[in-house]
Amino acid sequence: MNEQLVRQHFLTMWNKRDFDLADQIMATEYVEHAMAPFGSTEPGAVNGPDATRDTMQWLITQFPDIQMSIEAIVSKGDLVVVRVLSEGTNLGPLGGAGPVTGKRFSARQSHWFRVADGKLAEHWATRDDLTAMMQLGVVPAPGAGRGTVPSAEGPPLA
């Protein structure tokens, strides 16, 4: 049952854009520990359905074709852990203000959910935002444009 909630969260709510499902599977009293990419604070206690719809709209505006594939899922007691491959093309302002790159990203994430009373009640995430931002061209890859990559023995020779 708990794993099914998480599957619905990604495969139906996110991938099929079923915003109404949030009312059925998200607890009203929800604790969000995941920060926005490169953010510095957790949202904390939020209205689960409303916050989820807001996050979905925010991300879909940036990546209209975003899809999340479940690669692995494990549950024990009230916790469900899932590894997700997230992929999409940037066609809207990054973070609501940054440049539109038109580039595609593919990056993995791990999400932890706590289930209470048959609904998702708490969430933690570890996302590979750096890889995504490098693929989108927002953050340069280490050594990009230098033509050489420093070695363990010291800087490259001129």
Secondary structure, 3 states (H helix, E strand, C coil): CHHHHHHHHHHHHHCCCCCCHHHHHEEEEEEECCCCCCCCCCCEEEEHHHHHHHHHHHHHHHCCCCEEEEEEEEEECCEEEEEEEEEEECCCCHHHCCCCCCCEEEEEEEEEEEEECCEEEEEEEEECHHHHHHHCCCCCCCCCCCCCCCECCECCCC
